[in-house]
Amino acid sequence: MIKAFLNIKIKGGALQFVLFIAVLIAILLAAFISLSHVHTLFKKQSNLVVQTVKEGDNRLFASLENKQGILSLENEDNITNSNWGVFEKLTVVSTAKKYSFTKTALNGGQVKERTALYLKESHQPLILVGNTRIEGRAFLPKQGARAGNISGKSYYGSSLIYGSVNESTDKLPLLEDTFKHKLDSFMETGGSNNTELISGEANTSIRNSFKKPTRLMYLGERIDLDGIELVGNIIVRSEQKIRVGTSAVLKDIILIAPEIEIEAGVKGNFQAFATKNISVGKNCELSYPTALVLNIKIQADQDPNKEKRQIFLDQSASVKGIIAQFGTAGERNFKPQVVIEENALIEGEVYCEARMELKGSVYGSVFTSGFVSNQAGSVYLNHIFNGKIIAAALTDQYAGLAFSGTKKNIVKWLY
């Protein structure tokens, strides 16, 4: 019987089938083992990537708080900071093994308790007329606020200040110690060290990452920006004037010129720096973080063109960000260096070292040496006619001018 069993013949096809099954099982086992190994390796790599990114974030935010970041990874983190206009540009490079991540952000000052109005001590009261409304904490001269009358129109509010009132000093709140020095240096040298020049021809689109060197458009004569798209790490500089046309698309760039004209209907966000004047046309929509800065270097009393040196926002213009004017006007100059026309809106901060005329609205804060109201051919000092300042209308996440002693926060992540 045993001999008969041993003499049984198995067909070749069945043997091949058995071998095929065995090979298939071996392949499946190998694939499973490989998949498990790859999954484990991917998980370790993912954890390393996530940890490296988190460490970079922690280092960046620690730098904003002026604290020393503590790294738990065995890596090399490089932190650099520079100025991009009125903001600080902070770059953190985190490296772990073969992985490297770069994060760049603009940061600015963020106040804990927002001020609606800071009017420098001038030994004159603040006079409110018409539909003027000030909501929030106010710092005023010792004479405080009073209701007034212009051309038969009185003050229509039920309260002078809708918030707490404190006494101001003869100086505006201080910005960071090095702010103005950095601003002067940036306006004088911004873009001058760049070797890569770009043209401003119409119907062109130029995008430049903040991880790359800054690109510069420079002309000694007037620059007209029409039908052009400029995005990112770009500076446009003219020794005469820059005009921004309605067809221009500008995002995150910087403009530097003695005079800057922004035509009616322009949309975008950018920083503009001038020494003579900046004009914003009707119905412009300049989104956050826009900054318009007039830095007057010449003594106003000795300036034959002092009446033209101002930031002017026309009717229904909208700016989200910073309006800043630096330089004194002189005691005999009763012309405003910042003019905000009717229905114009600023969501952010106005910082004016001279005098300003407020007919529109500010959702945020105003810091100024004085007000001027021009009505019916007469000039009224320290008068606000139909102007509005509402501190609570500005989001708490807003970050702007870096005042002395304030903490820093992210204005915008860059690309």
ZAMARGU-4260 file (C-alpha; in steps of 0.2 Angstrom, whole numbers, plus 5000, padded with zeros to 4 digits):
<rodrens>
0) 5000/5000/5000 | 5014/5012/5004 | 5022/5007/4988 | 5007/5011/4979 | 5005/5028/4987
5) 5023/5032/4983 | 5020/5028/4965 | 5006/5041/4964 | 5010/5054/4950 | 5006/5072/4953
10) 5002/5082/4938 | 5014/5096/4933 | 5000/5110/4933 | 4996/5107/4951 | 5014/5108/4956
15) 5016/5125/4947 | 5000/5131/4956 | 5008/5127/4973 | 5024/5136/4968 | 5014/5151/4962
20) 5004/5152/4978 | 5020/5151/4988 | 5029/5164/4978 | 5013/5175/4979 | 5013/5173/4998
25) 5031/5178/4999 | 5029/5193/4989 | 5014/5199/5000 | 5024/5196/5015 | 5039/5206/5008
30) 5027/5220/5003 | 5019/5220/5020 | 5036/5221/5029 | 5042/5235/5017 | 5026/5245/5019
35) 5027/5243/5038 | 5045/5249/5037 | 5041/5264/5025 | 5026/5268/5036 | 5037/5269/5052
40) 5051/5279/5043 | 5038/5291/5036 | 5030/5293/5053 | 5047/5297/5061 | 5051/5309/5046
45) 5034/5317/5048 | 5037/5319/5067 | 5054/5327/5064 | 5047/5339/5051 | 5032/5344/5062
50) 5044/5346/5077 | 5056/5357/5066 | 5042/5368/5060 | 5036/5370/5078 | 5053/5374/5084
55) 5055/5388/5071 | 5038/5395/5076 | 5042/5395/5094 | 5059/5403/5090 | 5050/5417/5080
60) 5037/5421/5093 | 5050/5421/5107 | 5060/5433/5096 | 5044/5444/5096 | 5044/5444/5114
65) 5062/5448/5116 | 5065/5431/5124 | 5079/5418/5121 | 5071/5403/5112 | 5076/5386/5119
70) 5078/5373/5105 | 5076/5355/5110 | 5082/5348/5093 | 5100/5346/5088 | 5098/5358/5074
75) 5104/5375/5068 | 5092/5389/5069 | 5096/5406/5060 | 5086/5421/5064 | 5089/5437/5054
80) 5079/5454/5055 | 5078/5469/5044 | 5067/5483/5040 | 5053/5482/5027 | 5047/5500/5027
85) 5039/5504/5044 | 5038/5485/5049 | 5052/5473/5055 | 5055/5458/5043 | 5060/5443/5054
90) 5066/5427/5045 | 5069/5410/5054 | 5078/5396/5046 | 5076/5379/5055 | 5086/5365/5050
95) 5086/5347/5056 | 5096/5333/5047 | 5092/5335/5029 | 5076/5346/5032 | 5076/5365/5031
100) 5062/5377/5033 | 5061/5395/5031 | 5048/5406/5038 | 5047/5425/5036 | 5035/5437/5044
105) 5032/5456/5045 | 5029/5461/5063 | 5023/5477/5071 | 5018/5484/5088 | 5002/5478/5097
110) 4995/5488/5111 | 4986/5481/5126 | 4974/5495/5129 | 4970/5505/5113 | 4970/5524/5114
115) 4957/5533/5103 | 4965/5550/5104 | 4981/5557/5110 | 4981/5576/5108 | 4998/5584/5113
120) 4997/5597/5126 | 4996/5614/5118 | 4987/5624/5131 | 4971/5625/5121 | 4955/5614/5123
125) 4949/5602/5109 | 4933/5610/5101 | 4920/5597/5095 | 4908/5603/5081 | 4894/5595/5071
130) 4893/5576/5071 | 4910/5573/5078 | 4911/5558/5089 | 4926/5551/5099 | 4924/5534/5107
135) 4937/5527/5118 | 4951/5532/5130 | 4957/5550/5126 | 4972/5560/5132 | 4969/5579/5130
140) 4977/5595/5136 | 4972/5602/5153 | 4958/5612/5146 | 4950/5596/5140 | 4936/5596/5127
145) 4922/5608/5124 | 4908/5610/5112 | 4910/5623/5098 | 4901/5632/5084 | 4906/5634/5066
150) 4895/5644/5053 | 4880/5641/5065 | 4883/5623/5067 | 4885/5617/5085 | 4890/5600/5093
155) 4876/5587/5092 | 4883/5574/5103 | 4876/5569/5120 | 4893/5568/5128 | 4910/5576/5123
160) 4921/5560/5125 | 4913/5543/5125 | 4926/5536/5136 | 4939/5540/5149 | 4949/5556/5148
165) 4967/5559/5154 | 4979/5573/5153 | 4992/5573/5139 | 5010/5579/5139 | 5019/5591/5128
170) 5026/5576/5118 | 5017/5562/5108 | 5019/5544/5114 | 5037/5538/5109 | 5040/5526/5096
175) 5054/5513/5098 | 5071/5521/5100 | 5078/5517/5083 | 5062/5518/5073 | 5065/5535/5066
180) 5084/5532/5063 | 5079/5516/5053 | 5066/5525/5044 | 5078/5539/5038 | 5090/5526/5033
185) 5078/5516/5024 | 5071/5530/5014 | 5089/5536/5009 | 5096/5519/5005 | 5081/5507/5002
190) 5085/5498/4986 | 5101/5507/4982 | 5112/5491/4986 | 5102/5480/4974 | 5111/5475/4958
195) 5096/5467/4949 | 5086/5481/4941 | 5069/5479/4933 | 5059/5489/4920 | 5042/5497/4923
200) 5035/5493/4906 | 5016/5491/4904 | 5008/5474/4902 | 5021/5465/4913 | 5020/5455/4928
205) 5034/5454/4941 | 5033/5443/4957 | 5047/5441/4969 | 5048/5430/4984 | 5054/5438/5001
210) 5066/5423/5001 | 5075/5430/4986 | 5085/5447/4985 | 5075/5462/4983 | 5072/5468/4966
215) 5073/5487/4962 | 5064/5498/4949 | 5073/5515/4949 | 5072/5530/4938 | 5079/5548/4941
220) 5063/5554/4933 | 5045/5552/4935 | 5038/5534/4936 | 5021/5530/4930 | 5014/5513/4935
225) 5000/5508/4923 | 4995/5491/4917 | 5008/5483/4928 | 5008/5470/4941 | 5021/5470/4955
230) 5020/5458/4969 | 5032/5454/4984 | 5049/5459/4987 | 5051/5474/4976 | 5055/5492/4978
235) 5050/5506/4966 | 5061/5522/4968 | 5060/5538/4959 | 5070/5554/4962 | 5055/5565/4956
240) 5037/5557/4957 | 5028/5540/4957 | 5010/5540/4950 | 5000/5524/4953 | 4987/5522/4940
245) 4970/5512/4942 | 4976/5498/4931 | 4991/5494/4942 | 4991/5479/4953 | 5003/5482/4968
250) 5004/5470/4983 | 5017/5471/4997 | 5029/5482/4988 | 5037/5498/4993 | 5036/5515/4984
255) 5049/5529/4988 | 5049/5546/4980 | 5047/5564/4985 | 5029/5564/4978 | 5017/5550/4977
260) 5001/5551/4968 | 4988/5537/4970 | 4974/5539/4957 | 4956/5537/4961 | 4949/5519/4962
265) 4966/5511/4965 | 4965/5494/4974 | 4980/5485/4983 | 4991/5486/4997 | 5009/5493/4998
270) 5020/5505/5008 | 5023/5523/5001 | 5036/5535/5008 | 5038/5553/5002 | 5046/5569/5008
275) 5034/5581/5000 | 5017/5574/4998 | 5006/5559/4996 | 4989/5560/4988 | 4976/5546/4988
280) 4961/5548/4976 | 4943/5545/4978 | 4936/5528/4981 | 4954/5520/4983 | 4954/5504/4993
285) 4971/5501/5001 | 4970/5485/5011 | 4980/5479/5026 | 4995/5481/5029 | 4996/5498/5020
290) 5007/5512/5026 | 5008/5530/5020 | 5022/5539/5027 | 5027/5558/5025 | 5044/5561/5032
295) 5047/5580/5031 | 5066/5584/5033 | 5066/5603/5030 | 5061/5615/5044 | 5043/5620/5040
300) 5044/5638/5044 | 5058/5640/5031 | 5050/5629/5018 | 5042/5639/5004 | 5031/5624/4999
305) 5025/5620/5016 | 5007/5621/5011 | 5009/5607/4999 | 5018/5595/5011 | 5004/5584/5017
310) 4996/5567/5016 | 4979/5569/5008 | 4965/5556/5007 | 4951/5561/4996 | 4932/5557/4999
315) 4927/5539/5001 | 4945/5533/5001 | 4949/5518/5012 | 4966/5514/5020 | 4969/5499/5032
320) 4985/5502/5041 | 4996/5516/5045 | 4995/5535/5041 | 5011/5543/5048 | 5018/5561/5046
325) 5035/5565/5054 | 5042/5583/5055 | 5036/5598/5064 | 5025/5611/5056 | 5031/5627/5065
330) 5021/5638/5076 | 5016/5649/5062 | 5010/5636/5050 | 4991/5633/5052 | 4990/5621/5037
335) 4986/5603/5040 | 5000/5590/5036 | 4987/5576/5036 | 4970/5579/5028 | 4956/5566/5029
340) 4941/5571/5018 | 4923/5567/5021 | 4918/5549/5020 | 4936/5544/5020 | 4940/5529/5032
345) 4956/5524/5040 | 4956/5507/5049 | 4972/5508/5060 | 4983/5522/5066 | 4986/5540/5062
350) 5002/5547/5069 | 5004/5566/5065 | 5018/5576/5072 | 5011/5592/5065 | 4992/5596/5063
355) 4979/5587/5054 | 4961/5590/5048 | 4949/5576/5051 | 4932/5576/5042 | 4931/5557/5039
360) 4933/5542/5051 | 4947/5533/5060 | 4943/5516/5067 | 4958/5514/5078 | 4969/5528/5085
365) 4974/5546/5082 | 4990/5553/5089 | 4993/5571/5084 | 5000/5588/5089 | 4984/5597/5084
370) 4969/5599/5073 | 4964/5611/5060 | 4947/5614/5052 | 4945/5625/5037 | 4927/5630/5035
375) 4920/5645/5025 | 4936/5653/5022 | 4942/5653/5040 | 4954/5642/5050 | 4949/5635/5066
380) 4963/5628/5077 | 4961/5612/5088 | 4943/5610/5080 | 4936/5594/5074 | 4921/5596/5062
385) 4911/5580/5059 | 4926/5569/5062 | 4925/5552/5070 | 4937/5542/5080 | 4931/5525/5086
390) 4944/5514/5095 | 4934/5498/5098 | 4930/5497/5079 | 4948/5491/5076 | 4951/5472/5078
395) 4962/5467/5093 | 4973/5457/5082 | 4979/5473/5073 | 4998/5476/5073 | 5005/5492/5067
400) 5017/5506/5074 | 5030/5500/5086 | 5028/5511/5101 | 5041/5511/5115 | 5037/5496/5127
405) 5024/5488/5117 | 5025/5470/5112 | 5026/5464/5094 | 5015/5453/5084 | 5013/5446/5067
410) 5007/5458/5054 | 5008/5446/5039 | 5016/5430/5034 | 5027/5432/5019 | 5030/5421/5005
</rodrens>
